[in-house]
Amino acid sequence: MGKDTNLMSEKLKEEIAKELGVYDEVKRPGGWSNVSSKTCGKMVKTAIEIANRSVER
């Protein structure tokens, strides 16, 4: 089984990056590699919270 690295859409990742205040880092040369693993973890947590809210509706 291959590794799926596109579990979140680019649009969702960018929206969450803006919400967490790291969007400027993403737009610099190097893109997502500029974002710390701690911040990436926060992004995953935020994505899960968004998914849970949509399910509750």
mmCIF entry with sequence, helices, sheets and N, C-alpha, C, O atoms, coordinates in Angstrom:
data_MODEL
# 
_entry.id   MODEL 
# 
_entity.id                         1 
_entity.type                       polymer 
_entity.pdbx_number_of_molecules   1 
# 
_entity_poly.entity_id                      1 
_entity_poly.type                           'polypeptide(L)' 
_entity_poly.nstd_linkage                   no 
_entity_poly.nstd_monomer                   no 
_entity_poly.pdbx_seq_one_letter_code       MGKDTNLMSEKLKEEIAKELGVYDEVKRPGGWSNVSSKTCGKMVKTAIEIANRSVER 
_entity_poly.pdbx_seq_one_letter_code_can   MGKDTNLMSEKLKEEIAKELGVYDEVKRPGGWSNVSSKTCGKMVKTAIEIANRSVER 
_entity_poly.pdbx_strand_id                 A 
# 
loop_
_entity_poly_seq.entity_id 
_entity_poly_seq.num 
_entity_poly_seq.mon_id 
_entity_poly_seq.hetero 
1 1  MET n 
1 2  GLY n 
1 3  LYS n 
1 4  ASP n 
1 5  THR n 
1 6  ASN n 
1 7  LEU n 
1 8  MET n 
1 9  SER n 
1 10 GLU n 
1 11 LYS n 
1 12 LEU n 
1 13 LYS n 
1 14 GLU n 
1 15 GLU n 
1 16 ILE n 
1 17 ALA n 
1 18 LYS n 
1 19 GLU n 
1 20 LEU n 
1 21 GLY n 
1 22 VAL n 
1 23 TYR n 
1 24 ASP n 
1 25 GLU n 
1 26 VAL n 
1 27 LYS n 
1 28 ARG n 
1 29 PRO n 
1 30 GLY n 
1 31 GLY n 
1 32 TRP n 
1 33 SER n 
1 34 ASN n 
1 35 VAL n 
1 36 SER n 
1 37 SER n 
1 38 LYS n 
1 39 THR n 
1 40 CYS n 
1 41 GLY n 
1 42 LYS n 
1 43 MET n 
1 44 VAL n 
1 45 LYS n 
1 46 THR n 
1 47 ALA n 
1 48 ILE n 
1 49 GLU n 
1 50 ILE n 
1 51 ALA n 
1 52 ASN n 
1 53 ARG n 
1 54 SER n 
1 55 VAL n 
1 56 GLU n 
1 57 ARG n 
# 
_struct_asym.id          A 
_struct_asym.entity_id   1 
# 
loop_
_struct_conf.conf_type_id 
_struct_conf.id 
_struct_conf.pdbx_PDB_helix_id 
_struct_conf.beg_label_comp_id 
_struct_conf.beg_label_asym_id 
_struct_conf.beg_label_seq_id 
_struct_conf.pdbx_beg_PDB_ins_code 
_struct_conf.end_label_comp_id 
_struct_conf.end_label_asym_id 
_struct_conf.end_label_seq_id 
_struct_conf.pdbx_end_PDB_ins_code 
_struct_conf.beg_auth_comp_id 
_struct_conf.beg_auth_asym_id 
_struct_conf.beg_auth_seq_id 
_struct_conf.end_auth_comp_id 
_struct_conf.end_auth_asym_id 
_struct_conf.end_auth_seq_id 
_struct_conf.pdbx_PDB_helix_class 
_struct_conf.details 
_struct_conf.pdbx_PDB_helix_length 
HELX_P HELX_P1 AA1 GLU A 10 ? LEU A 20 ? GLU A 10 LEU A 20 1 ? 11 
HELX_P HELX_P2 AA2 TYR A 23 ? LYS A 27 ? TYR A 23 LYS A 27 1 ? 5  
HELX_P HELX_P3 AA3 GLY A 31 ? ASN A 34 ? GLY A 31 ASN A 34 5 ? 4  
HELX_P HELX_P4 AA4 SER A 37 ? GLU A 56 ? SER A 37 GLU A 56 1 ? 20 
# 
_struct_conf_type.id          HELX_P 
_struct_conf_type.criteria    ? 
_struct_conf_type.reference   ? 
# 
loop_
_atom_site.group_PDB 
_atom_site.id 
_atom_site.type_symbol 
_atom_site.label_atom_id 
_atom_site.label_alt_id 
_atom_site.label_comp_id 
_atom_site.label_asym_id 
_atom_site.label_entity_id 
_atom_site.label_seq_id 
_atom_site.pdbx_PDB_ins_code 
_atom_site.Cartn_x 
_atom_site.Cartn_y 
_atom_site.Cartn_z 
_atom_site.occupancy 
_atom_site.B_iso_or_equiv 
_atom_site.pdbx_formal_charge 
_atom_site.auth_seq_id 
_atom_site.auth_comp_id 
_atom_site.auth_asym_id 
_atom_site.auth_atom_id 
_atom_site.pdbx_PDB_model_num 
ATOM 1   N N  . MET A 1 1  ? 0.854   -1.167 0.000  1.00 0.00 ? 1  MET A N  1 
ATOM 2   C CA . MET A 1 1  ? 0.000   0.000  0.000  1.00 0.00 ? 1  MET A CA 1 
ATOM 3   C C  . MET A 1 1  ? 0.900   1.230  0.000  1.00 0.00 ? 1  MET A C  1 
ATOM 4   O O  . MET A 1 1  ? 1.847   1.308  0.783  1.00 0.00 ? 1  MET A O  1 
ATOM 5   N N  . GLY A 1 2  ? 0.608   2.194  -0.877 1.00 0.00 ? 2  GLY A N  1 
ATOM 6   C CA . GLY A 1 2  ? 1.398   3.415  -0.973 1.00 0.00 ? 2  GLY A CA 1 
ATOM 7   C C  . GLY A 1 2  ? 1.023   4.430  0.084  1.00 0.00 ? 2  GLY A C  1 
ATOM 8   O O  . GLY A 1 2  ? -0.058  4.389  0.671  1.00 0.00 ? 2  GLY A O  1 
ATOM 9   N N  . LYS A 1 3  ? 1.939   5.328  0.304  1.00 0.00 ? 3  LYS A N  1 
ATOM 10  C CA . LYS A 1 3  ? 1.713   6.378  1.300  1.00 0.00 ? 3  LYS A CA 1 
ATOM 11  C C  . LYS A 1 3  ? 0.935   7.522  0.654  1.00 0.00 ? 3  LYS A C  1 
ATOM 12  O O  . LYS A 1 3  ? 1.384   8.082  -0.346 1.00 0.00 ? 3  LYS A O  1 
ATOM 13  N N  . ASP A 1 4  ? -0.219  7.873  1.208  1.00 0.00 ? 4  ASP A N  1 
ATOM 14  C CA . ASP A 1 4  ? -1.040  8.972  0.687  1.00 0.00 ? 4  ASP A CA 1 
ATOM 15  C C  . ASP A 1 4  ? -0.686  10.243 1.435  1.00 0.00 ? 4  ASP A C  1 
ATOM 16  O O  . ASP A 1 4  ? -0.984  10.375 2.622  1.00 0.00 ? 4  ASP A O  1 
ATOM 17  N N  . THR A 1 5  ? -0.050  11.179 0.743  1.00 0.00 ? 5  THR A N  1 
ATOM 18  C CA . THR A 1 5  ? 0.373   12.412 1.403  1.00 0.00 ? 5  THR A CA 1 
ATOM 19  C C  . THR A 1 5  ? -0.606  13.552 1.176  1.00 0.00 ? 5  THR A C  1 
ATOM 20  O O  . THR A 1 5  ? -0.357  14.667 1.636  1.00 0.00 ? 5  THR A O  1 
ATOM 21  N N  . ASN A 1 6  ? -1.703  13.310 0.486  1.00 0.00 ? 6  ASN A N  1 
ATOM 22  C CA . ASN A 1 6  ? -2.674  14.368 0.191  1.00 0.00 ? 6  ASN A CA 1 
ATOM 23  C C  . ASN A 1 6  ? -3.998  14.126 0.905  1.00 0.00 ? 6  ASN A C  1 
ATOM 24  O O  . ASN A 1 6  ? -5.053  14.077 0.272  1.00 0.00 ? 6  ASN A O  1 
ATOM 25  N N  . LEU A 1 7  ? -3.939  13.978 2.211  1.00 0.00 ? 7  LEU A N  1 
ATOM 26  C CA . LEU A 1 7  ? -5.153  13.716 2.970  1.00 0.00 ? 7  LEU A CA 1 
ATOM 27  C C  . LEU A 1 7  ? -5.973  14.980 3.171  1.00 0.00 ? 7  LEU A C  1 
ATOM 28  O O  . LEU A 1 7  ? -7.188  14.906 3.355  1.00 0.00 ? 7  LEU A O  1 
ATOM 29  N N  . MET A 1 8  ? -5.320  16.148 3.138  1.00 0.00 ? 8  MET A N  1 
ATOM 30  C CA . MET A 1 8  ? -6.015  17.430 3.234  1.00 0.00 ? 8  MET A CA 1 
ATOM 31  C C  . MET A 1 8  ? -5.810  18.178 1.925  1.00 0.00 ? 8  MET A C  1 
ATOM 32  O O  . MET A 1 8  ? -4.730  18.127 1.338  1.00 0.00 ? 8  MET A O  1 
ATOM 33  N N  . SER A 1 9  ? -6.833  18.861 1.477  1.00 0.00 ? 9  SER A N  1 
ATOM 34  C CA . SER A 1 9  ? -6.691  19.661 0.261  1.00 0.00 ? 9  SER A CA 1 
ATOM 35  C C  . SER A 1 9  ? -5.765  20.848 0.525  1.00 0.00 ? 9  SER A C  1 
ATOM 36  O O  . SER A 1 9  ? -5.615  21.287 1.665  1.00 0.00 ? 9  SER A O  1 
ATOM 37  N N  . GLU A 1 10 ? -5.160  21.350 -0.518 1.00 0.00 ? 10 GLU A N  1 
ATOM 38  C CA . GLU A 1 10 ? -4.288  22.531 -0.386 1.00 0.00 ? 10 GLU A CA 1 
ATOM 39  C C  . GLU A 1 10 ? -5.068  23.707 0.182  1.00 0.00 ? 10 GLU A C  1 
ATOM 40  O O  . GLU A 1 10 ? -4.555  24.464 1.006  1.00 0.00 ? 10 GLU A O  1 
ATOM 41  N N  . LYS A 1 11 ? -6.312  23.853 -0.266 1.00 0.00 ? 11 LYS A N  1 
ATOM 42  C CA . LYS A 1 11 ? -7.138  24.968 0.211  1.00 0.00 ? 11 LYS A CA 1 
ATOM 43  C C  . LYS A 1 11 ? -7.338  24.881 1.722  1.00 0.00 ? 11 LYS A C  1 
ATOM 44  O O  . LYS A 1 11 ? -7.203  25.883 2.425  1.00 0.00 ? 11 LYS A O  1 
ATOM 45  N N  . LEU A 1 12 ? -7.661  23.689 2.224  1.00 0.00 ? 12 LEU A N  1 
ATOM 46  C CA . LEU A 1 12 ? -7.866  23.507 3.659  1.00 0.00 ? 12 LEU A CA 1 
ATOM 47  C C  . LEU A 1 12 ? -6.573  23.759 4.415  1.00 0.00 ? 12 LEU A C  1 
ATOM 48  O O  . LEU A 1 12 ? -6.583  24.424 5.451  1.00 0.00 ? 12 LEU A O  1 
ATOM 49  N N  . LYS A 1 13 ? -5.453  23.234 3.909  1.00 0.00 ? 13 LYS A N  1 
ATOM 50  C CA . LYS A 1 13 ? -4.172  23.461 4.576  1.00 0.00 ? 13 LYS A CA 1 
ATOM 51  C C  . LYS A 1 13 ? -3.848  24.953 4.639  1.00 0.00 ? 13 LYS A C  1 
ATOM 52  O O  . LYS A 1 13 ? -3.381  25.446 5.666  1.00 0.00 ? 13 LYS A O  1 
ATOM 53  N N  . GLU A 1 14 ? -4.097  25.667 3.547  1.00 0.00 ? 14 GLU A N  1 
ATOM 54  C CA . GLU A 1 14 ? -3.815  27.103 3.531  1.00 0.00 ? 14 GLU A CA 1 
ATOM 55  C C  . GLU A 1 14 ? -4.725  27.858 4.494  1.00 0.00 ? 14 GLU A C  1 
ATOM 56  O O  . GLU A 1 14 ? -4.274  28.774 5.180  1.00 0.00 ? 14 GLU A O  1 
ATOM 57  N N  . GLU A 1 15 ? -5.999  27.483 4.552  1.00 0.00 ? 15 GLU A N  1 
ATOM 58  C CA . GLU A 1 15 ? -6.933  28.132 5.478  1.00 0.00 ? 15 GLU A CA 1 
ATOM 59  C C  . GLU A 1 15 ? -6.502  27.925 6.931  1.00 0.00 ? 15 GLU A C  1 
ATOM 60  O O  . GLU A 1 15 ? -6.545  28.854 7.737  1.00 0.00 ? 15 GLU A O  1 
ATOM 61  N N  . ILE A 1 16 ? -6.088  26.706 7.256  1.00 0.00 ? 16 ILE A N  1 
ATOM 62  C CA . ILE A 1 16 ? -5.656  26.423 8.621  1.00 0.00 ? 16 ILE A CA 1 
ATOM 63  C C  . ILE A 1 16 ? -4.348  27.152 8.915  1.00 0.00 ? 16 ILE A C  1 
ATOM 64  O O  . ILE A 1 16 ? -4.166  27.668 10.017 1.00 0.00 ? 16 ILE A O  1 
ATOM 65  N N  . ALA A 1 17 ? -3.440  27.202 7.951  1.00 0.00 ? 17 ALA A N  1 
ATOM 66  C CA . ALA A 1 17 ? -2.178  27.926 8.139  1.00 0.00 ? 17 ALA A CA 1 
ATOM 67  C C  . ALA A 1 17 ? -2.442  29.403 8.415  1.00 0.00 ? 17 ALA A C  1 
ATOM 68  O O  . ALA A 1 17 ? -1.772  30.014 9.247  1.00 0.00 ? 17 ALA A O  1 
ATOM 69  N N  . LYS A 1 18 ? -3.416  29.971 7.716  1.00 0.00 ? 18 LYS A N  1 
ATOM 70  C CA . LYS A 1 18 ? -3.787  31.369 7.968  1.00 0.00 ? 18 LYS A CA 1 
ATOM 71  C C  . LYS A 1 18 ? -4.333  31.515 9.382  1.00 0.00 ? 18 LYS A C  1 
ATOM 72  O O  . LYS A 1 18 ? -3.982  32.455 10.094 1.00 0.00 ? 18 LYS A O  1 
ATOM 73  N N  . GLU A 1 19 ? -5.194  30.582 9.788  1.00 0.00 ? 19 GLU A N  1 
ATOM 74  C CA . GLU A 1 19 ? -5.799  30.622 11.120 1.00 0.00 ? 19 GLU A CA 1 
ATOM 75  C C  . GLU A 1 19 ? -4.735  30.533 12.214 1.00 0.00 ? 19 GLU A C  1 
ATOM 76  O O  . GLU A 1 19 ? -4.862  31.168 13.261 1.00 0.00 ? 19 GLU A O  1 
ATOM 77  N N  . LEU A 1 20 ? -3.685  29.742 11.970 1.00 0.00 ? 20 LEU A N  1 
ATOM 78  C CA . LEU A 1 20 ? -2.625  29.564 12.959 1.00 0.00 ? 20 LEU A CA 1 
ATOM 79  C C  . LEU A 1 20 ? -1.507  30.606 12.824 1.00 0.00 ? 20 LEU A C  1 
ATOM 80  O O  . LEU A 1 20 ? -0.573  30.634 13.625 1.00 0.00 ? 20 LEU A O  1 
ATOM 81  N N  . GLY A 1 21 ? -1.616  31.457 11.805 1.00 0.00 ? 21 GLY A N  1 
ATOM 82  C CA . GLY A 1 21 ? -0.646  32.532 11.644 1.00 0.00 ? 21 GLY A CA 1 
ATOM 83  C C  . GLY A 1 21 ? 0.675   32.117 11.023 1.00 0.00 ? 21 GLY A C  1 
ATOM 84  O O  . GLY A 1 21 ? 1.686   32.791 11.221 1.00 0.00 ? 21 GLY A O  1 
ATOM 85  N N  . VAL A 1 22 ? 0.689   31.017 10.272 1.00 0.00 ? 22 VAL A N  1 
ATOM 86  C CA . VAL A 1 22 ? 1.935   30.569 9.644  1.00 0.00 ? 22 VAL A CA 1 
ATOM 87  C C  . VAL A 1 22 ? 1.880   30.598 8.119  1.00 0.00 ? 22 VAL A C  1 
ATOM 88  O O  . VAL A 1 22 ? 2.761   30.053 7.453  1.00 0.00 ? 22 VAL A O  1 
ATOM 89  N N  . TYR A 1 23 ? 0.863   31.225 7.576  1.00 0.00 ? 23 TYR A N  1 
ATOM 90  C CA . TYR A 1 23 ? 0.699   31.241 6.117  1.00 0.00 ? 23 TYR A CA 1 
ATOM 91  C C  . TYR A 1 23 ? 1.871   31.926 5.429  1.00 0.00 ? 23 TYR A C  1 
ATOM 92  O O  . TYR A 1 23 ? 2.270   31.507 4.343  1.00 0.00 ? 23 TYR A O  1 
ATOM 93  N N  . ASP A 1 24 ? 2.434   32.968 6.033  1.00 0.00 ? 24 ASP A N  1 
ATOM 94  C CA . ASP A 1 24 ? 3.587   33.652 5.434  1.00 0.00 ? 24 ASP A CA 1 
ATOM 95  C C  . ASP A 1 24 ? 4.779   32.713 5.301  1.00 0.00 ? 24 ASP A C  1 
ATOM 96  O O  . ASP A 1 24 ? 5.538   32.805 4.336  1.00 0.00 ? 24 ASP A O  1 
ATOM 97  N N  . GLU A 1 25 ? 4.947   31.814 6.260  1.00 0.00 ? 25 GLU A N  1 
ATOM 98  C CA . GLU A 1 25 ? 6.029   30.836 6.182  1.00 0.00 ? 25 GLU A CA 1 
ATOM 99  C C  . GLU A 1 25 ? 5.829   29.897 5.007  1.00 0.00 ? 25 GLU A C  1 
ATOM 100 O O  . GLU A 1 25 ? 6.790   29.519 4.337  1.00 0.00 ? 25 GLU A O  1 
ATOM 101 N N  . VAL A 1 26 ? 4.580   29.518 4.755  1.00 0.00 ? 26 VAL A N  1 
ATOM 102 C CA . VAL A 1 26 ? 4.263   28.600 3.662  1.00 0.00 ? 26 VAL A CA 1 
ATOM 103 C C  . VAL A 1 26 ? 4.562   29.255 2.312  1.00 0.00 ? 26 VAL A C  1 
ATOM 104 O O  . VAL A 1 26 ? 5.004   28.582 1.381  1.00 0.00 ? 26 VAL A O  1 
ATOM 105 N N  . LYS A 1 27 ? 4.327   30.542 2.206  1.00 0.00 ? 27 LYS A N  1 
ATOM 106 C CA . LYS A 1 27 ? 4.510   31.247 0.940  1.00 0.00 ? 27 LYS A CA 1 
ATOM 107 C C  . LYS A 1 27 ? 5.966   31.567 0.625  1.00 0.00 ? 27 LYS A C  1 
ATOM 108 O O  . LYS A 1 27 ? 6.286   31.941 -0.503 1.00 0.00 ? 27 LYS A O  1 
ATOM 109 N N  . ARG A 1 28 ? 6.861   31.423 1.617  1.00 0.00 ? 28 ARG A N  1 
ATOM 110 C CA . ARG A 1 28 ? 8.289   31.651 1.368  1.00 0.00 ? 28 ARG A CA 1 
ATOM 111 C C  . ARG A 1 28 ? 8.851   30.494 0.558  1.00 0.00 ? 28 ARG A C  1 
ATOM 112 O O  . ARG A 1 28 ? 8.262   29.413 0.526  1.00 0.00 ? 28 ARG A O  1 
ATOM 113 N N  . PRO A 1 29 ? 10.004  30.715 -0.107 1.00 0.00 ? 29 PRO A N  1 
ATOM 114 C CA . PRO A 1 29 ? 10.654  29.591 -0.802 1.00 0.00 ? 29 PRO A CA 1 
ATOM 115 C C  . PRO A 1 29 ? 10.876  28.437 0.172  1.00 0.00 ? 29 PRO A C  1 
ATOM 116 O O  . PRO A 1 29 ? 11.348  28.639 1.291  1.00 0.00 ? 29 PRO A O  1 
ATOM 117 N N  . GLY A 1 30 ? 10.541  27.259 -0.251 1.00 0.00 ? 30 GLY A N  1 
ATOM 118 C CA . GLY A 1 30 ? 10.615  26.084 0.622  1.00 0.00 ? 30 GLY A CA 1 
ATOM 119 C C  . GLY A 1 30 ? 9.247   25.601 1.029  1.00 0.00 ? 30 GLY A C  1 
ATOM 120 O O  . GLY A 1 30 ? 9.082   24.449 1.429  1.00 0.00 ? 30 GLY A O  1 
ATOM 121 N N  . GLY A 1 31 ? 8.247   26.490 0.930  1.00 0.00 ? 31 GLY A N  1 
ATOM 122 C CA . GLY A 1 31 ? 6.855   26.113 1.184  1.00 0.00 ? 31 GLY A CA 1 
ATOM 123 C C  . GLY A 1 31 ? 6.611   25.469 2.528  1.00 0.00 ? 31 GLY A C  1 
ATOM 124 O O  . GLY A 1 31 ? 6.988   26.011 3.567  1.00 0.00 ? 31 GLY A O  1 
ATOM 125 N N  . TRP A 1 32 ? 5.977   24.306 2.507  1.00 0.00 ? 32 TRP A N  1 
ATOM 126 C CA . TRP A 1 32 ? 5.570   23.628 3.734  1.00 0.00 ? 32 TRP A CA 1 
ATOM 127 C C  . TRP A 1 32 ? 6.749   23.161 4.563  1.00 0.00 ? 32 TRP A C  1 
ATOM 128 O O  . TRP A 1 32 ? 6.589   22.904 5.756  1.00 0.00 ? 32 TRP A O  1 
ATOM 129 N N  . SER A 1 33 ? 7.936   23.040 3.967  1.00 0.00 ? 33 SER A N  1 
ATOM 130 C CA . SER A 1 33 ? 9.093   22.612 4.758  1.00 0.00 ? 33 SER A CA 1 
ATOM 131 C C  . SER A 1 33 ? 9.522   23.686 5.755  1.00 0.00 ? 33 SER A C  1 
ATOM 132 O O  . SER A 1 33 ? 10.316  23.408 6.654  1.00 0.00 ? 33 SER A O  1 
ATOM 133 N N  . ASN A 1 34 ? 9.006   24.910 5.610  1.00 0.00 ? 34 ASN A N  1 
ATOM 134 C CA . ASN A 1 34 ? 9.286   25.988 6.560  1.00 0.00 ? 34 ASN A CA 1 
ATOM 135 C C  . ASN A 1 34 ? 8.455   25.876 7.833  1.00 0.00 ? 34 ASN A C  1 
ATOM 136 O O  . ASN A 1 34 ? 8.747   26.543 8.825  1.00 0.00 ? 34 ASN A O  1 
ATOM 137 N N  . VAL A 1 35 ? 7.433   25.046 7.811  1.00 0.00 ? 35 VAL A N  1 
ATOM 138 C CA . VAL A 1 35 ? 6.504   24.926 8.939  1.00 0.00 ? 35 VAL A CA 1 
ATOM 139 C C  . VAL A 1 35 ? 7.002   23.828 9.872  1.00 0.00 ? 35 VAL A C  1 
ATOM 140 O O  . VAL A 1 35 ? 7.305   22.720 9.430  1.00 0.00 ? 35 VAL A O  1 
ATOM 141 N N  . SER A 1 36 ? 7.088   24.139 11.166 1.00 0.00 ? 36 SER A N  1 
ATOM 142 C CA . SER A 1 36 ? 7.602   23.172 12.143 1.00 0.00 ? 36 SER A CA 1 
ATOM 143 C C  . SER A 1 36 ? 6.656   21.973 12.288 1.00 0.00 ? 36 SER A C  1 
ATOM 144 O O  . SER A 1 36 ? 5.465   22.051 11.989 1.00 0.00 ? 36 SER A O  1 
ATOM 145 N N  . SER A 1 37 ? 7.231   20.875 12.754 1.00 0.00 ? 37 SER A N  1 
ATOM 146 C CA . SER A 1 37 ? 6.407   19.684 12.966 1.00 0.00 ? 37 SER A CA 1 
ATOM 147 C C  . SER A 1 37 ? 5.366   19.926 14.059 1.00 0.00 ? 37 SER A C  1 
ATOM 148 O O  . SER A 1 37 ? 4.270   19.368 14.003 1.00 0.00 ? 37 SER A O  1 
ATOM 149 N N  . LYS A 1 38 ? 5.697   20.745 15.041 1.00 0.00 ? 38 LYS A N  1 
ATOM 150 C CA . LYS A 1 38 ? 4.740   21.084 16.097 1.00 0.00 ? 38 LYS A CA 1 
ATOM 151 C C  . LYS A 1 38 ? 3.534   21.808 15.497 1.00 0.00 ? 38 LYS A C  1 
ATOM 152 O O  . LYS A 1 38 ? 2.391   21.517 15.847 1.00 0.00 ? 38 LYS A O  1 
ATOM 153 N N  . THR A 1 39 ? 3.798   22.746 14.595 1.00 0.00 ? 39 THR A N  1 
ATOM 154 C CA . THR A 1 39 ? 2.710   23.481 13.943 1.00 0.00 ? 39 THR A CA 1 
ATOM 155 C C  . THR A 1 39 ? 1.914   22.553 13.034 1.00 0.00 ? 39 THR A C  1 
ATOM 156 O O  . THR A 1 39 ? 0.691   22.670 12.948 1.00 0.00 ? 39 THR A O  1 
ATOM 157 N N  . CYS A 1 40 ? 2.588   21.638 12.361 1.00 0.00 ? 40 CYS A N  1 
ATOM 158 C CA . CYS A 1 40 ? 1.871   20.669 11.524 1.00 0.00 ? 40 CYS A CA 1 
ATOM 159 C C  . CYS A 1 40 ? 0.928   19.829 12.376 1.00 0.00 ? 40 CYS A C  1 
ATOM 160 O O  . CYS A 1 40 ? -0.183  19.514 11.949 1.00 0.00 ? 40 CYS A O  1 
ATOM 161 N N  . GLY A 1 41 ? 1.364   19.467 13.576 1.00 0.00 ? 41 GLY A N  1 
ATOM 162 C CA . GLY A 1 41 ? 0.501   18.737 14.501 1.00 0.00 ? 41 GLY A CA 1 
ATOM 163 C C  . GLY A 1 41 ? -0.719  19.543 14.886 1.00 0.00 ? 41 GLY A C  1 
ATOM 164 O O  . GLY A 1 41 ? -1.823  19.008 14.986 1.00 0.00 ? 41 GLY A O  1 
ATOM 165 N N  . LYS A 1 42 ? -0.515  20.848 15.105 1.00 0.00 ? 42 LYS A N  1 
ATOM 166 C CA . LYS A 1 42 ? -1.648  21.730 15.411 1.00 0.00 ? 42 LYS A CA 1 
ATOM 167 C C  . LYS A 1 42 ? -2.597  21.812 14.227 1.00 0.00 ? 42 LYS A C  1 
ATOM 168 O O  . LYS A 1 42 ? -3.812  21.903 14.403 1.00 0.00 ? 42 LYS A O  1 
ATOM 169 N N  . MET A 1 43 ? -2.039  21.778 13.010 1.00 0.00 ? 43 MET A N  1 
ATOM 170 C CA . MET A 1 43 ? -2.877  21.817 11.814 1.00 0.00 ? 43 MET A CA 1 
ATOM 171 C C  . MET A 1 43 ? -3.747  20.573 11.727 1.00 0.00 ? 43 MET A C  1 
ATOM 172 O O  . MET A 1 43 ? -4.930  20.660 11.397 1.00 0.00 ? 43 MET A O  1 
ATOM 173 N N  . VAL A 1 44 ? -3.161  19.412 12.023 1.00 0.00 ? 44 VAL A N  1 
ATOM 174 C CA . VAL A 1 44 ? -3.931  18.162 12.005 1.00 0.00 ? 44 VAL A CA 1 
ATOM 175 C C  . VAL A 1 44 ? -5.040  18.216 13.053 1.00 0.00 ? 44 VAL A C  1 
ATOM 176 O O  . VAL A 1 44 ? -6.176  17.831 12.780 1.00 0.00 ? 44 VAL A O  1 
ATOM 177 N N  . LYS A 1 45 ? -4.711  18.690 14.242 1.00 0.00 ? 45 LYS A N  1 
ATOM 178 C CA . LYS A 1 45 ? -5.707  18.813 15.310 1.00 0.00 ? 45 LYS A CA 1 
ATOM 179 C C  . LYS A 1 45 ? -6.845  19.726 14.869 1.00 0.00 ? 45 LYS A C  1 
ATOM 180 O O  . LYS A 1 45 ? -8.015  19.412 15.088 1.00 0.00 ? 45 LYS A O  1 
ATOM 181 N N  . THR A 1 46 ? -6.510  20.851 14.250 1.00 0.00 ? 46 THR A N  1 
ATOM 182 C CA . THR A 1 46 ? -7.527  21.790 13.772 1.00 0.00 ? 46 THR A CA 1 
ATOM 183 C C  . THR A 1 46 ? -8.384  21.138 12.693 1.00 0.00 ? 46 THR A C  1 
ATOM 184 O O  . THR A 1 46 ? -9.603  21.307 12.687 1.00 0.00 ? 46 THR A O  1 
ATOM 185 N N  . ALA A 1 47 ? -7.760  20.392 11.777 1.00 0.00 ? 47 ALA A N  1 
ATOM 186 C CA . ALA A 1 47 ? -8.513  19.714 10.713 1.00 0.00 ? 47 ALA A CA 1 
ATOM 187 C C  . ALA A 1 47 ? -9.494  18.706 11.301 1.00 0.00 ? 47 ALA A C  1 
ATOM 188 O O  . ALA A 1 47 ? -10.620 18.581 10.822 1.00 0.00 ? 47 ALA A O  1 
ATOM 189 N N  . ILE A 1 48 ? -9.069  17.994 12.330 1.00 0.00 ? 48 ILE A N  1 
ATOM 190 C CA . ILE A 1 48 ? -9.954  17.021 12.981 1.00 0.00 ? 48 ILE A CA 1 
ATOM 191 C C  . ILE A 1 48 ? -11.121 17.735 13.652 1.00 0.00 ? 48 ILE A C  1 
ATOM 192 O O  . ILE A 1 48 ? -12.258 17.267 13.585 1.00 0.00 ? 48 ILE A O  1 
ATOM 193 N N  . GLU A 1 49 ? -10.845 18.870 14.298 1.00 0.00 ? 49 GLU A N  1 
ATOM 194 C CA . GLU A 1 49 ? -11.915 19.642 14.931 1.00 0.00 ? 49 GLU A CA 1 
ATOM 195 C C  . GLU A 1 49 ? -12.920 20.134 13.886 1.00 0.00 ? 49 GLU A C  1 
ATOM 196 O O  . GLU A 1 49 ? -14.127 20.101 14.125 1.00 0.00 ? 49 GLU A O  1 
ATOM 197 N N  . ILE A 1 50 ? -12.433 20.586 12.739 1.00 0.00 ? 50 ILE A N  1 
ATOM 198 C CA . ILE A 1 50 ? -13.316 21.038 11.660 1.00 0.00 ? 50 ILE A CA 1 
ATOM 199 C C  . ILE A 1 50 ? -14.183 19.882 11.173 1.00 0.00 ? 50 ILE A C  1 
ATOM 200 O O  . ILE A 1 50 ? -15.385 20.044 10.964 1.00 0.00 ? 50 ILE A O  1 
ATOM 201 N N  . ALA A 1 51 ? -13.563 18.705 10.992 1.00 0.00 ? 51 ALA A N  1 
ATOM 202 C CA . ALA A 1 51 ? -14.312 17.531 10.524 1.00 0.00 ? 51 ALA A CA 1 
ATOM 203 C C  . ALA A 1 51 ? -15.374 17.138 11.543 1.00 0.00 ? 51 ALA A C  1 
ATOM 204 O O  . ALA A 1 51 ? -16.500 16.807 11.171 1.00 0.00 ? 51 ALA A O  1 
ATOM 205 N N  . ASN A 1 52 ? -15.023 17.173 12.825 1.00 0.00 ? 52 ASN A N  1 
ATOM 206 C CA . ASN A 1 52 ? -15.992 16.823 13.862 1.00 0.00 ? 52 ASN A CA 1 
ATOM 207 C C  . ASN A 1 52 ? -17.163 17.792 13.883 1.00 0.00 ? 52 ASN A C  1 
ATOM 208 O O  . ASN A 1 52 ? -18.309 17.381 14.065 1.00 0.00 ? 52 ASN A O  1 
ATOM 209 N N  . ARG A 1 53 ? -16.880 19.086 13.697 1.00 0.00 ? 53 ARG A N  1 
ATOM 210 C CA . ARG A 1 53 ? -17.968 20.072 13.669 1.00 0.00 ? 53 ARG A CA 1 
ATOM 211 C C  . ARG A 1 53 ? -18.903 19.812 12.495 1.00 0.00 ? 53 ARG A C  1 
ATOM 212 O O  . ARG A 1 53 ? -20.118 19.950 12.632 1.00 0.00 ? 53 ARG A O  1 
ATOM 213 N N  . SER A 1 54 ? -18.355 19.438 11.351 1.00 0.00 ? 54 SER A N  1 
ATOM 214 C CA . SER A 1 54 ? -19.198 19.202 10.176 1.00 0.00 ? 54 SER A CA 1 
ATOM 215 C C  . SER A 1 54 ? -20.052 17.953 10.350 1.00 0.00 ? 54 SER A C  1 
ATOM 216 O O  . SER A 1 54 ? -21.169 17.896 9.837  1.00 0.00 ? 54 SER A O  1 
ATOM 217 N N  . VAL A 1 55 ? -19.545 16.956 11.063 1.00 0.00 ? 55 VAL A N  1 
ATOM 218 C CA . VAL A 1 55 ? -20.304 15.737 11.320 1.00 0.00 ? 55 VAL A CA 1 
ATOM 219 C C  . VAL A 1 55 ? -21.440 16.008 12.293 1.00 0.00 ? 55 VAL A C  1 
ATOM 220 O O  . VAL A 1 55 ? -22.525 15.441 12.167 1.00 0.00 ? 55 VAL A O  1 
ATOM 221 N N  . GLU A 1 56 ? -21.184 16.879 13.264 1.00 0.00 ? 56 GLU A N  1 
ATOM 222 C CA . GLU A 1 56 ? -22.201 17.199 14.276 1.00 0.00 ? 56 GLU A CA 1 
ATOM 223 C C  . GLU A 1 56 ? -23.385 17.951 13.693 1.00 0.00 ? 56 GLU A C  1 
ATOM 224 O O  . GLU A 1 56 ? -24.473 17.931 14.267 1.00 0.00 ? 56 GLU A O  1 
ATOM 225 N N  . ARG A 1 57 ? -23.191 18.602 12.583 1.00 0.00 ? 57 ARG A N  1 
ATOM 226 C CA . ARG A 1 57 ? -24.290 19.373 11.966 1.00 0.00 ? 57 ARG A CA 1 
ATOM 227 C C  . ARG A 1 57 ? -25.256 18.473 11.340 1.00 0.00 ? 57 ARG A C  1 
ATOM 228 O O  . ARG A 1 57 ? -26.247 18.929 10.771 1.00 0.00 ? 57 ARG A O  1 
# 
